[in-house]
Amino acid sequence: MKEIKEYGLHRSGTNFLRVILQENYEIVLLTNTGGWKHGYYELPQRLGHETDVVICVKNPYAWLLSFYNHLQPEKKITFEEFLSQPLNLQRPERQDRALCADGPAQLWVQMYEHWLAVELKNHRRFIFRYEDVLADPRGSIQEMVSALELRRREPWHYRVRRSLGLTNGEPHFFLPSIRLGAVPQHYKGKHIKKGEEFNAGQYTRHEYLNSYSPEMLNFVNEHLKPELLERLGYQRVQSEALVEAGQR
C-alpha cells in the first residue's frame, strides 16, 4: 500500500485529511513514523528513503486562534498575551527536535518555510489548505489522487454487497461528521467517531477575526511574511476587515 508522509502544525487539519484519504483510498499517511508530523523533515535519515509528502496548512489568522484554544483550554492567559508568548514545543516521547519560536506567528512562518524548502528527488509534494478541504473534501484531493493513481478502498461490507449483486457503484465516500481530536497512527472506528461539535462558520464567515483587535492584528502582520502568504494562497488581513467580520 502506498505511503505518504504528512506534515502540518497542530490544528491544521492533519487528522481530518488523513482520515478522509485512508478511509476512502488504498493509502497510508505516516504521521509520526519517520519523524513528528508537526516537526522537521528528517524522513530520509529516519526511514532511509523518501516518499511523497503532504503539507496541511490553515489560514494563519484562524490558526492562531485555534492553536491558542488548543494550548490554553483554561484560558490562563489571554489571546493577546498568547500572541507574544515564546514557544518551546516537544513531542511527548521527546524523540524529535523541539519547536522553538519567539511567538506562534513566528512558528507558523518558520515551519511552513521549512516544509516548503524540502527538496524531493523522486517524489512529489502536495499542499492542502484546510479551508479548501473543508469546503470540498473530495474535490480538493483529486489532483493528488490522479497524480498518484490511488485506488478506492473497498470495505468488506461493500465487497459482500457487490458479490451478491446488491451494488454496482463505487463505495460510499466517508467524511468525518465531527472535528477530530487526536487520532493514533493505527486508529480504530471509535477514534473517528468521537470529537467536538464543529462550527464551519468560524472559517466560511471569518468569525475568528472577531477575536482580534486592530493592535493584535497589526502585531501578527509584523511577523507574517507577504511572500509566504502569497505562496500558500492567503492574503494579509487589514484592520478594516475586523469591522466587516463583526457585521456578518
C-alpha positions in Angstrom: 0.0 0.0 0.0 1.3 3.5 -0.9 2.8 5.5 1.9 2.9 9.3 2.1 4.5 11.4 4.8 2.3 14.1 6.4 3.3 17.4 7.9 1.5 20.3 9.4 1.2 22.3 12.6 -1.3 21.4 15.3 -4.9 22.3 14.4 -4.1 22.5 10.7 -6.4 19.6 9.6 -3.8 16.8 9.5 -6.1 14.3 11.1 -9.1 15.4 9.0 -7.1 14.9 5.8 -5.6 11.6 6.9 -8.9 10.1 7.8 -10.5 11.2 4.5 -7.7 9.7 2.5 -7.2 6.5 4.4 -10.9 5.7 4.7 -11.5 6.2 1.0 -8.3 5.1 -0.7 -5.6 2.5 -0.6 -3.1 4.7 1.1 -1.3 5.1 4.5 -0.3 8.6 5.7 2.7 8.5 8.0 2.1 10.7 11.0 4.9 10.2 13.5 6.6 7.4 11.6 9.8 8.9 10.1 9.6 12.0 12.3 7.0 14.1 14.1 4.3 15.3 11.8 4.5 18.8 13.4 8.3 18.8 13.3 11.2 19.0 11.0 11.7 17.0 7.8 14.0 14.1 8.7 12.3 11.3 6.8 15.3 10.1 4.7 17.5 9.9 7.8 14.8 8.1 9.8 13.5 5.6 7.2 16.4 5.5 4.7 14.3 6.7 1.8 11.9 9.5 0.8 8.2 9.3 0.0 5.6 11.7 -1.4 4.8 14.4 1.1 1.6 16.2 2.0 1.6 19.5 3.9 -1.5 20.7 5.7 -1.9 24.4 6.4 -4.6 26.7 7.8 -5.1 30.4 7.3 -2.7 31.9 9.9 -5.2 34.2 11.5 -7.6 31.3 12.0 -4.8 29.0 13.1 -3.5 31.4 15.8 -6.9 31.3 17.5 -7.2 27.5 17.1 -3.8 27.0 18.5 -4.5 29.3 21.4 -7.6 27.3 22.2 -5.7 24.1 21.9 -2.8 25.1 24.2 -4.8 27.3 26.6 -8.1 25.4 27.2 -8.5 27.0 30.6 -7.5 30.5 29.2 -4.9 31.1 31.9 -3.6 33.9 29.6 -5.5 36.0 27.1 -5.3 35.5 23.3 -3.4 38.8 23.1 -0.8 37.6 25.6 -0.5 34.3 23.8 0.4 36.1 20.5 3.7 37.3 22.1 4.4 34.2 24.1 7.6 32.3 23.3 7.1 28.7 22.4 9.1 25.5 23.1 7.1 22.5 21.9 8.2 19.0 22.2 6.7 15.7 21.1 5.6 13.8 24.3 8.1 11.0 23.5 10.9 13.6 23.1 12.1 11.8 20.0 12.3 14.9 17.8 13.8 18.3 17.9 11.8 20.8 19.9 10.0 23.6 18.0 11.2 26.9 19.4 10.0 30.3 18.3 9.5 33.8 19.8 5.7 33.5 19.2 3.1 31.5 17.4 3.0 33.6 14.3 6.8 33.3 14.0 6.4 29.5 14.5 3.8 29.4 11.6 6.3 31.2 9.3 9.3 29.1 10.5 7.7 25.7 9.9 6.0 26.4 6.6 9.1 28.0 5.2 11.0 24.8 6.3 8.5 22.4 4.8 8.2 24.3 1.5 12.0 24.3 1.2 12.2 20.4 1.3 13.6 19.1 -2.0 12.3 15.7 -3.1 14.4 13.9 -5.7 11.9 11.3 -7.0 8.6 12.1 -5.3 6.0 14.9 -5.2 4.8 17.4 -2.6 1.2 18.3 -2.2 -0.1 21.2 -0.2 -3.6 21.1 1.3 -5.2 24.3 2.7 -7.6 23.3 5.4 -10.2 25.7 4.1 -10.2 24.0 0.7 -10.5 20.5 2.1 -13.3 21.7 4.4 -15.2 23.3 1.6 -14.8 20.4 -0.9 -13.3 17.3 0.7 -13.5 15.1 -2.3 -12.6 17.7 -5.0 -9.7 19.1 -3.1 -7.8 15.8 -3.1 -8.4 14.8 -6.7 -5.2 16.2 -8.1 -3.2 14.0 -5.7 -5.5 11.0 -6.2 -5.0 11.3 -10.0 -1.2 12.0 -9.8 -0.5 9.1 -7.6 -3.2 6.8 -9.2 -4.7 6.0 -5.9 -7.3 3.2 -5.8 -10.6 3.4 -3.9 -10.7 1.4 -0.7 -13.3 -1.3 -0.7 -14.5 -2.2 2.8 -15.5 -5.8 3.4 -19.3 -5.0 3.6 -19.0 -3.3 0.2 -17.3 -6.3 -1.3 -20.0 -8.6 0.1 -22.8 -6.5 -1.3 -21.1 -6.4 -4.7 -20.6 -10.1 -4.7 -24.4 -10.5 -4.1 -25.2 -8.1 -6.9 -26.6 -5.6 -4.5 -24.4 -2.7 -5.7 -22.6 -1.8 -8.9 -21.4 1.7 -7.9 -18.3 2.8 -6.0 -18.1 2.6 -2.2 -19.6 5.3 -0.1 -17.3 8.3 0.3 -16.6 8.6 4.1 -16.4 12.0 5.7 -15.9 12.7 9.4 -19.0 14.4 10.9 -17.2 16.0 13.8 -13.9 17.9 14.5 -11.5 15.1 15.2 -9.2 15.1 18.3 -6.0 13.1 18.5 -6.1 10.1 16.0 -3.4 7.4 16.5 -1.4 6.1 13.6 -3.3 2.8 13.7 -6.7 4.1 14.6 -10.0 2.3 15.1 -13.6 3.2 14.3 -14.0 4.7 17.8 -11.2 7.2 17.2 -13.0 8.8 14.2 -16.4 8.8 15.8 -15.6 11.0 18.8 -14.6 14.6 18.8 -16.2 18.0 19.1 -19.1 19.8 17.5 -17.8 21.8 14.6 -18.7 25.4 13.7 -17.8 25.7 10.0 -18.9 29.3 10.0 -15.8 30.2 12.0 -14.0 29.7 8.7 -16.5 30.4 6.0 -17.7 33.7 7.6 -14.2 34.5 9.1 -15.7 34.6 12.6 -12.2 34.1 14.0 -11.4 37.7 13.2 -13.8 38.8 16.0 -11.1 37.7 18.5 -8.7 40.3 17.1 -8.3 43.9 18.0 -6.6 46.3 15.4 -3.5 46.3 17.6 -3.4 42.5 17.8 -3.8 42.2 14.0 -1.0 44.7 13.4 1.2 42.7 15.7 0.6 39.5 13.8 1.1 41.2 10.5 4.5 42.4 11.6 5.6 38.7 11.8 3.9 37.2 8.8 5.8 37.3 5.5 3.8 38.5 2.5 5.7 36.2 0.1 4.9 33.2 2.2 1.2 34.1 2.5 1.0 34.6 -1.3 2.7 31.3 -1.9 0.2 29.5 0.2 -2.7 31.3 -1.3 -3.6 33.7 1.6 -3.8 37.4 1.9 -2.7 39.7 4.6 -5.8 40.9 6.6 -6.0 44.6 7.3 -7.8 46.2 10.2 -10.8 47.2 8.0 -11.7 43.5 7.8 -12.4 43.4 11.5 -15.3 45.8 11.1 -16.7 43.7 8.2 -16.3 40.4 10.2 -18.2 41.9 13.1 -21.1 42.9 10.8 -21.7 39.4 9.4 
